Every structure is written in C-alpha cells, then in structure tokens.
Amino acid sequence: MVPTPKPAPVVIAGGGFGGLTTALALAAHKQHPPILLIEPQERFLFLPLLYELLSGELRRWEVAPRYDALLAGRGVAWLRDRVAHIDTAGHSLQTDSGRQVAYSRLVLATGGRSDDFGIPGVAEHALDFRSLADVERLHELIQRLKQRQRPLQRLVVVGAGPSGVELICKLADLLEGSTILELVEQGPELLPNSRSFNRDQARSALLRRDIHLRTGTRVEGIDASGLELVRGGAAPMAGSAPMASAEASPARQALPGQRERLPADAVIWTAGMAANLPPISPAPERDRRGRVVCQSDLQVTGLRDVFSLGDGALCGDDQPPLPATAQVAYQQAQQLAANLMLSLADQPLKPFQWNDLGEMVGLGIGQASLTGLGITLAGPAAFQIRQLAYLARMPGLSHQLRVAAGWLADWR
C-alpha cells in the first residue's frame, strides 16, 4: 500500500494581531487543515495596550503572553523563525534558518514597520514604539530625564495620529513636568481621521499637560541633538504652539516656509507606517506603502492561494483605505479564516465587510476618550470601558480569564 501524502499546511506568515487571530479562528473550524504559524518572536504583543505597559498600568504577561501558552492544545503548529523569501509559483517559502516550507494556502500577516519617508537621520536617531525593547528603552529615557532635571530638556514625538497622541500623554504623566514635550504634525490638525469629540478631548488633554503641539510642520532631518523643521502652508490650529524657539517671545508667529532648529534630548517617531513584507517572487502588485493589493475577499490579486490582511494589505475596493488598527485586523481575520475553508473546498469566497465599531483613544494614565455604538464618553469611565473592550479582543479564552482575574484583584 502506498501511504497517503500529508496535505501541505495553511501557512500564516507573521503572528501579530491579524496572523494569530486568523490561526485561532481557523483552528476553531471543524475538520480544519494543518495550520503552521511562522513567527520569530517568543511573545505575542497586544499593541493597543503597549502604552499601559509603559505607564505600569498593566503587566508584561498581560500585554505580551507567550506563543506556546496561547497555542497549546489549539491545533496550531508554531515555527519560531522568520520568512525570508516566498516563491508563489512553487507554492513554497524559505525561512531565515534555511527551511523550505510548502503551503496549500499562504496568509501574509507580517504587519508593518515605521516609515521614515526617506527623511535623513530618522532610522539612525529616532526611537520607535512598537516592541517590548522599545518600552524598555523609553523606561530608561524617562528615568534619565527625571533624574537630570536640566533646564529646557526636551522630548519630541513626531506624528499626531492616535499613536503619537496616546504616547505623549502617557509620557507627560510619567515625566511629571521634568521635560518640555513637543508633538510635531505635518498636517493641519491632530488626529486627522478621528471623530471630532475625540479630537477635542485630545486637544484638551495636551493643553492640560502643557504639551506643545506644532501642526503644519514638516521634519526635514534628525540628528543626535535635535530636528530640522520647516513650516508648511497650513495655518496652526487652535491650541498649537507657534513655530518659534523656546527662548523666543510666545507672540512670535512663524511664517510658511520658515525653518527652525529644535534641540531635543530624544525623538520618538510615530509619523507613518509601511508594509513589512518579505521578498515575494513573482512580485505581486503593491501600493506606494508596500502593501499588496487584494480583492474584497482578502485574496491577493492574481494569486489564488495567497491571502493578506492587516497593515500589509490594501483591499482594492477600500476608498479610502481602512485604518491600520487592531479592530480592522481582528474583523479581517474572522472573515479570512472562513474564506480559507471555502477556498480549500473550491467554493466561492465571501467579501470582507468592515463594521466600524467606533474608536477609543488613551489620553494619559487612567484617562481615555471613546465614541461608537451610541456612546460618547471621556475620562476614567471611558478608560475602564476601553480596557474591557480590549480584554474581549485578547487572544485565547484562557488568557482573557487570567487577565480578567488580575484586573478584578487590582480593582478590589
């Protein structure tokens, strides 16, 4: 008798929010195919709560559980490695360690990386905030700034989207007035894609913490001691700082096109994201941010057995593109798991339908603002609701129960 060959697994490249959720959702289907998750990190990182890890409001094991614990008994194999190259014609991939892995279906879920837009000095001198190592570096920076207490020591966050706003509010509460904080945004206002209520609450949170907001301001370079800035054509929004040096008169307004040297002890870059995909051959269609172009069913255009989601995917019908948030990745993962089962059964796939559940923005220690599902709220109550909403999105019921038990003990 000739033994029946084992079918090639569904391979999920990347264990971030989209990849891990897809793996768990696919494993929940009856008679699911073999599933292989390829992820180099030891711990899954729940990025929306990384700010609470920085501030000490949450613990490391809550925000970053181990993959082996999350996947134990779930029917998902985990290869701790990184995808180095994908051969879509041969339906296989190669990892950094030299392994050759065949796949029946491939999910690209390698996420995103900070985009420096080619600005000199960003890669060499700016800090990121996307990993546990980044949290440790910021902890050391905060302690150093608080201990030195030098006059006019300054910390600059570039990018006034949700990441920049949440981060600088936490930093302000942790630094306790020891450091000048500046938030630099190239566009005309902070949180440009957010609801007006959340934008107003964020602006108030910055003012209460004496955070200087510079809108319409472009970064032209970063070095070890500061930034080179140039004023754009947009007028400053209400509450933003004038484009002037700290020593100048507060009444002095900068003119469009005016340049300024801004000294800084450190710069944190949250200004943009680009896809973090491995080399793929033949190369699929991509947009200017490196995202692969997908159909509405999350299948990569022109590739029947390759799918993508999250920060590395651009669905062709998305106008404007969906936000790069955990909420989008979570919903895409549920639909993608169902479509993988349909694809393996040679059945028609279903389009992904984005259901906007609202938005939540952390605004400092114990503070948040949220709008959605008929709720508009700010303050400590919004912070608690935000925590509970993210608890429901944590991977795996066992981890959810452990975290919930820890939170109940803390509240008690």
Summary of the structure (lengths in Angstrom):
residues: 412
radius of gyration: 22.6
end to end distance: 64.4
largest distance: 88.9
contacts: 1318
relative contact order: 0.15
helix: 31%
strand: 24%
